[in-house]
Amino acid sequence: MNVKITPKGLRVSNGLNQEEVAEHLGISLTQYRRKENGKVRFYADEIYKLSKLYDVPIAIFFTDEVSYKDTNGVNII
C-alpha cells in the first residue's frame, strides 16, 4: 500500500498554516493555495524549498507516473 505524501499533508503535520508556507516560498497566499489545491504546479525551486522546510527528500514530491498535456490540456501520454 502506497501512502501519498502531499504538500498539504506535510504542512499540516508540521503545524504550519498556508500563509507561513507561502511566505517561506516567497509567493502570495493565493498562489500557494492554488498550488496546494492542485490547480497550479509547483516550480522546481519551490519544491526544493519545501523539501528543506520539511526536511524531506525532493523525491517524495514526485510519483512514478508522468503525464504530459498538450496546449489544450489534453493528456498525450
C-alpha positions in Angstrom: 0.0 0.0 0.0 1.4 3.4 -1.0 0.7 6.4 1.1 0.7 9.6 -0.9 2.5 12.5 0.8 1.2 15.9 -0.3 2.3 19.4 0.3 -0.8 19.9 2.4 -0.2 16.8 4.5 3.4 17.9 5.2 2.2 21.4 6.1 -0.4 20.2 8.5 1.8 17.6 10.1 4.5 20.3 10.7 1.9 22.7 12.3 2.2 25.4 9.7 -0.6 27.4 8.1 -0.8 28.3 4.4 0.4 31.8 5.0 3.6 30.7 6.7 4.5 28.4 3.8 3.6 30.9 1.2 5.9 33.4 2.9 8.7 30.8 3.1 8.3 30.2 -0.7 8.1 33.9 -1.4 4.7 33.7 -3.1 1.3 35.1 -2.3 -1.2 33.2 -0.2 -3.5 33.0 -3.2 -0.7 31.5 -5.3 0.2 29.0 -2.6 -3.5 27.9 -2.1 -3.8 27.3 -5.9 -0.6 25.2 -5.9 -1.6 23.2 -2.7 -5.1 22.5 -4.2 -3.5 21.2 -7.5 -4.8 24.0 -9.7 -1.2 25.2 -10.5 2.0 23.2 -10.3 4.9 23.9 -8.0 8.1 25.2 -9.7 11.4 23.2 -9.1 12.8 25.9 -6.8 9.6 25.8 -4.7 9.8 22.0 -4.4 13.4 22.4 -3.3 12.4 25.0 -0.6 9.6 22.7 0.6 12.0 19.8 0.9 14.3 21.9 3.0 11.4 23.3 5.1 10.0 19.9 5.9 13.4 18.1 5.9 12.3 15.5 3.4 13.9 14.2 0.2 12.8 16.0 -3.0 11.7 12.7 -4.5 8.7 12.4 -2.3 7.0 15.2 -4.3 7.2 13.1 -7.5 5.2 10.0 -8.5 6.4 7.2 -10.7 3.7 8.3 -13.3 4.3 11.1 -15.6 1.7 12.6 -17.9 2.1 15.3 -20.5 -0.6 17.6 -21.7 -0.8 19.5 -24.9 -1.5 23.2 -25.1 -5.2 22.4 -24.8 -4.8 20.5 -21.6 -5.4 17.1 -23.2 -3.3 14.2 -22.0 -1.0 12.9 -24.7 0.7 10.2 -22.7 
